């Protein structure tokens, strides 16, 4: 086995908040994708879900393994442009959202 994962090089922008979305992006991360989880400034709702181990939500830890996380307020222009930065890059990306429509800035990013 070569050590290369099926989704190496794929950037996934995870804008999901509840079960099905985080589970989907968890599986993409397990397959080698680079997943960036975008949370609201107050944190993902799953961070408050029991059971807890050492003050950490176990459902949150499970569904968000293999991910990097950043807190952004997508209603604020500066934070939205930061999110758009990833979308504008030359690499292939995939945005997954369960929050309704969100449009990437007009740029060279593909999804």
N, C-alpha and C positions, 0 to 999 in steps of 0.2 A: 504494500500500500504506500502511496506516494506522500501522504500527509497533506495533500491539497483537498480542501472541502468543496462540496458541490457548489456553494454560493460564494466562494472566495472572491473578493473584489466588489461585491454588491453592497451598496450603501442603502440602508433602509431608514427612513425617517418615520419614527413611530409616534403618531399623534393620538393613539388610542387611550382609553381610560378604563374599560371594564372587560372582564373575562375573555371574550372571543378575540378581541383585537390584541391584547397583550399576549394571549396564548399563541396566536398566529405569528407574531413577531418573535416570540420566544423560540418557536420551531425554526424560523428563518435564521436566527442567531445560532441555534444548535447546528445548523447546516453550514455555518461559516460566514454568514453575512455580517457586516458591521452595522449594528443597530444603534441608532441614537434615539433614545426615548425623550420626548419633549413633554415636560410636566408643567402644569400651572404653577404659579409662584407659591401657592399654598401646598403644593405637593399632590401627588396622585391620591385619589380616594382609597385605593387599595392599601396605602401605607397605614391606614387606620383599621384594617380588617384583622380580626383574630383568626387563629391563635397567634400569640406572640412568643418569641423565644429571644431572651436577652433584649427585650424592648423592640424587637424587629418583627414586623408582620411577615409571617411565613408565606401566606398567599402572594404577597408582593414580591418577596424574595424568589419564590418559585417562578412566577410569570415574567419576571424581569431579569432573570439570569442572562449572562452573555450580552448585556446591553450597557452602553454609556448613557448617562442621564444628565439632562440640563433643564433648569426651570426657566421658562419664558412666559411672558404675558403677551400672547399673540395679538391682543387688541392695542398694544403699544407699538408705535411705528418702529422704534429702534429694535425691539425684540422680534417683530415680524420680519424686519430686514435681515436679522441674524439667521432666522429660520430660512428665509429665501436664499441666503448665501449658499447653503448646502444644495439647494435646488438648482442653482445657477452654475455649479461646478461642471467640469468636463466629464466626470465619472457618471456612470449609470446609477440612478437612484430610484427608489420605489417608496412612495408616500402612502402610508396606511393610516386612515382616520375613521373614527366612529363619531366624530363631532360635527358632521355635516360638511358641506362644500368648503373647500379652501383652495384658493388659486395661487399657484407659484408665480413669482414675478416673470414677466416675459423675458426669457433668457435662453441660453443654450442647454439647460438641464432637460433631461428626458425622463418620463415616467410612464 
